[in-house]
Amino acid sequence: SIGLQQPLCAGNSNGAISLYMASGVAPFRYNINTSHTTPAPNVLGGLAAGEYILTAIDSNECRFDTAIHLTEPEELLIIPHTTPNDCIGADNTGTINAIIFGGTAPYRYFWSIDTFSGPIVTGLANGLYSLQVQDTNKCADTAIMRIAYDNCCTPSIPNAFSPNGDGINDYFKLLFKGDVRIIDFFVYNRFGERIFATAYSYDSWDGTYGNQPCEMGVYYFYLRFICGTEGDKVIELKGDVTLVR
């Protein structure tokens, strides 16, 4: 008779074939796929999935040949589906649903968030999250998933600021939630002279020009930026801002 131990995980070489001879004259010799014949025990291990020809030879040189097919589970694979945050609320509605393929159920889930132990996590803020899944044979796969904004932004710009160094409203800048990429951000004085320019989304005007503090009064701005991640929504803002000290 023949006993088979299939490989436990995809790509593993822990399969084995056992051969128990009911006839013939001992002692027996064994080989597999015409490799070196050995009088080793009748369990041939360290085998990956595939086709094998197993041969047993008794002391009278009588032969027994048989074809063996070892199979392995499909590769364990995590396919994550994420629901992003939508630029509204407290950024805590993100969701990850981990779909598992392959391996051998049941599965165990090990999230970077210790409070979750199943395939679905909810109430997520923006950020990176990791998951390792193990099947019943401890075959494993790991995935890193990102919760972000849903191709959105909510921009606003103040109408006054006070660059007096008190840590409150010291800079004039675009305020936003979501994904923003500034194309042009200009500030002009009342003479039409450009005194500030940037194309960096987190840059701001500190109320100076040529390293000198600007006088109190009204200044004018022009702002053009891309809202969201698709790059096809360009917003243009222009108006005035009051500098107070």
C-alpha positions as CSV (number, residue, x, y, z in Angstrom):
1,S,0.0,0.0,0.0
2,I,1.0,3.6,-0.5
3,G,0.6,6.5,1.9
4,L,0.8,10.1,0.9
5,Q,1.6,13.3,2.8
6,Q,0.8,16.2,0.6
7,P,2.9,19.4,0.9
8,L,1.3,21.7,3.5
9,C,1.9,25.0,1.8
10,A,2.3,26.2,-1.7
11,G,6.0,26.0,-2.6
12,N,6.9,23.8,0.3
13,S,9.0,20.6,0.1
14,N,7.5,18.7,3.1
15,G,5.5,16.1,1.2
16,A,6.3,12.4,1.7
17,I,5.5,9.0,0.2
18,S,5.3,5.8,2.2
19,L,5.4,2.4,0.6
20,Y,4.4,-0.8,2.5
21,M,5.2,-4.0,0.6
22,A,2.7,-6.8,1.0
23,S,4.6,-9.3,-1.1
24,G,8.2,-9.9,-2.4
25,V,11.2,-10.9,-0.5
26,A,12.8,-8.6,2.0
27,P,15.0,-6.6,2.2
28,F,13.7,-4.0,-0.2
29,R,15.4,-1.1,-1.9
30,Y,13.6,2.0,-3.0
31,N,14.1,4.9,-5.4
32,I,12.1,7.7,-6.7
33,N,12.3,9.3,-10.2
34,T,15.3,7.0,-11.0
35,S,17.4,8.7,-8.4
36,H,20.0,6.7,-6.4
37,T,18.6,3.5,-5.0
38,T,18.8,3.3,-1.3
39,P,17.9,0.7,1.4
40,A,16.6,3.6,3.5
41,P,13.3,3.4,5.3
42,N,10.2,3.2,3.0
43,V,9.2,6.8,3.7
44,L,10.6,9.1,1.1
45,G,10.3,12.7,2.3
46,G,11.3,16.3,1.5
47,L,9.1,16.3,-1.6
48,A,7.5,19.2,-3.4
49,A,4.2,18.9,-5.4
50,G,4.6,17.1,-8.7
51,E,4.7,13.7,-10.5
52,Y,7.0,11.0,-9.1
53,I,7.8,7.4,-10.2
54,L,8.3,5.2,-7.2
55,T,10.2,2.0,-7.5
56,A,10.6,-0.8,-4.9
57,I,13.1,-3.7,-5.6
58,D,13.2,-6.9,-3.5
59,S,16.2,-9.1,-2.8
60,N,15.3,-11.2,-6.0
61,E,15.5,-8.0,-8.1
62,C,11.7,-8.1,-8.6
63,R,10.4,-4.6,-9.2
64,F,7.3,-2.7,-8.4
65,D,6.8,0.7,-10.1
66,T,4.0,3.2,-9.5
67,A,3.3,6.8,-10.5
68,I,2.5,9.2,-7.6
69,H,1.1,12.7,-7.9
70,L,1.6,15.1,-5.0
71,T,-0.5,18.2,-4.8
72,E,-0.3,21.4,-2.8
73,P,-2.8,24.0,-1.7
74,E,-3.2,27.1,-3.7
75,E,-0.9,29.9,-2.6
76,L,-2.4,31.8,0.4
77,L,-3.1,35.3,-0.8
78,I,-4.7,38.4,0.8
79,I,-6.8,40.6,-1.5
80,P,-7.7,43.8,0.5
81,H,-10.7,46.0,-0.3
82,T,-10.5,49.5,1.3
83,T,-13.2,52.1,1.9
84,P,-11.5,55.5,2.3
85,N,-12.4,58.5,4.4
86,D,-14.4,61.2,2.6
87,C,-13.0,64.6,3.9
88,I,-16.1,65.0,6.1
89,G,-16.3,64.3,9.8
90,A,-13.6,62.9,12.1
91,D,-11.7,60.7,9.5
92,N,-12.7,57.6,11.3
93,T,-14.9,55.8,8.8
94,G,-12.2,53.9,6.9
95,T,-12.8,50.2,6.4
96,I,-10.6,47.3,5.3
97,N,-12.2,44.0,4.1
98,A,-9.5,41.3,3.6
99,I,-10.6,38.6,1.1
100,I,-8.5,35.4,1.4
101,F,-7.7,33.0,-1.4
102,G,-5.9,29.7,-1.2
103,G,-4.3,28.0,1.8
104,T,-6.3,25.7,4.0
105,A,-9.1,27.2,6.1
106,P,-9.7,28.1,8.9
107,Y,-7.7,31.3,8.9
108,R,-6.2,33.4,11.7
109,Y,-5.9,37.2,11.3
110,F,-3.1,39.2,13.0
111,W,-3.7,43.0,12.5
112,S,-1.4,45.8,13.4
113,I,-4.5,47.0,15.4
114,D,-4.7,44.5,18.3
115,T,-8.4,45.0,18.9
116,F,-9.4,43.2,15.6
117,S,-9.1,39.5,14.9
118,G,-11.3,38.9,11.8
119,P,-11.2,39.8,8.1
120,I,-13.0,43.2,8.4
121,V,-11.8,46.2,10.4
122,T,-13.8,49.4,10.6
123,G,-13.5,52.9,12.2
124,L,-10.1,53.5,10.7
125,A,-8.3,56.8,10.5
126,N,-6.0,57.6,7.5
127,G,-2.7,55.7,7.7
128,L,-1.0,52.4,7.0
129,Y,-2.3,49.1,8.4
130,S,-0.7,45.6,8.2
131,L,-2.3,42.2,8.3
132,Q,-0.8,38.7,8.5
133,V,-3.0,35.7,7.8
134,Q,-2.2,32.2,8.7
135,D,-4.1,29.1,7.6
136,T,-4.5,25.9,9.6
137,N,-1.0,24.7,8.5
138,K,0.6,28.0,9.5
139,C,1.1,29.0,5.8
140,A,1.1,32.8,5.9
141,D,0.7,35.9,3.8
142,T,1.2,39.6,4.8
143,A,-0.3,42.7,3.3
144,I,0.1,46.4,4.0
145,M,-2.9,48.6,3.2
146,R,-3.4,52.4,3.2
147,I,-6.5,54.3,4.2
148,A,-6.6,57.7,2.6
149,Y,-9.1,60.3,1.5
150,D,-11.6,59.6,-1.2
151,N,-10.2,61.8,-4.0
152,C,-11.5,64.9,-2.2
153,C,-10.6,68.1,-0.4
154,T,-12.4,70.8,1.6
155,P,-10.4,74.1,1.1
156,S,-10.7,77.4,3.0
157,I,-8.6,80.5,3.3
158,P,-8.7,83.1,6.1
159,N,-9.5,86.8,5.5
160,A,-7.1,88.0,8.1
161,F,-3.9,87.0,10.0
162,S,-1.7,88.4,12.7
163,P,2.0,87.6,12.3
164,N,3.0,88.7,15.8
165,G,4.7,85.6,17.0
166,D,2.1,84.6,19.6
167,G,1.6,81.2,17.9
168,I,-2.0,82.0,16.9
169,N,-2.9,82.7,13.3
170,D,0.7,83.8,12.6
171,Y,0.7,82.7,8.9
172,F,-1.5,83.2,5.9
173,K,-2.0,79.9,4.1
174,L,-4.5,77.6,2.4
175,L,-6.3,75.5,5.0
176,F,-7.6,72.2,3.7
177,K,-8.6,68.7,4.5
178,G,-8.0,66.0,2.0
179,D,-5.6,65.9,-1.0
180,V,-4.4,69.2,-2.3
181,R,-1.5,70.2,-4.6
182,I,-0.9,73.9,-5.1
183,I,0.0,75.1,-8.6
184,D,0.3,78.8,-7.9
185,F,0.0,80.8,-4.6
186,F,0.8,84.5,-4.9
187,V,0.4,87.5,-2.6
188,Y,0.6,91.1,-3.8
189,N,0.7,94.5,-2.0
190,R,-1.5,97.4,-2.9
191,F,0.9,98.5,-5.6
192,G,0.5,95.2,-7.4
193,E,4.0,94.0,-6.4
194,R,4.3,90.3,-5.9
195,I,5.7,89.8,-2.4
196,F,5.2,86.1,-1.9
197,A,5.1,83.1,-4.2
198,T,5.0,79.3,-3.7
199,A,3.9,76.1,-5.3
200,Y,4.2,74.0,-2.1
201,S,0.9,72.9,-0.5
202,Y,2.1,73.4,3.1
203,D,3.9,76.7,2.5
204,S,2.6,80.0,4.0
205,W,3.3,83.7,4.0
206,D,4.7,85.0,7.3
207,G,3.8,88.6,6.7
208,T,7.3,89.7,5.5
209,Y,8.9,90.8,2.3
210,G,12.7,90.9,1.8
211,N,13.1,89.7,5.4
212,Q,11.3,92.8,6.6
213,P,7.9,92.9,8.3
214,C,5.2,94.2,6.1
215,E,3.0,97.0,7.3
216,M,-0.6,96.4,8.5
217,G,-3.2,96.6,5.8
218,V,-4.9,94.8,3.0
219,Y,-3.1,92.5,0.6
220,Y,-4.3,90.5,-2.4
221,F,-3.8,86.8,-3.2
222,Y,-4.2,84.5,-6.1
223,L,-4.4,80.7,-5.6
224,R,-4.7,77.8,-8.0
225,F,-4.6,74.2,-6.8
226,I,-5.6,70.7,-7.7
227,C,-8.3,69.1,-5.4
228,G,-8.2,65.3,-5.0
229,T,-5.9,62.6,-6.3
230,E,-7.2,62.4,-9.9
231,G,-5.6,65.6,-11.0
232,D,-8.6,66.8,-13.0
233,K,-10.2,69.2,-10.6
234,V,-8.5,72.6,-10.6
235,I,-9.8,75.3,-8.2
236,E,-9.0,79.0,-8.5
237,L,-9.3,81.4,-5.5
238,K,-8.5,85.1,-5.4
239,G,-9.3,87.8,-3.0
240,D,-7.8,89.9,-0.2
241,V,-6.4,89.3,3.3
242,T,-5.9,91.8,6.1
243,L,-2.6,91.8,8.0
244,V,-3.0,92.9,11.6
245,R,-0.4,93.1,14.4
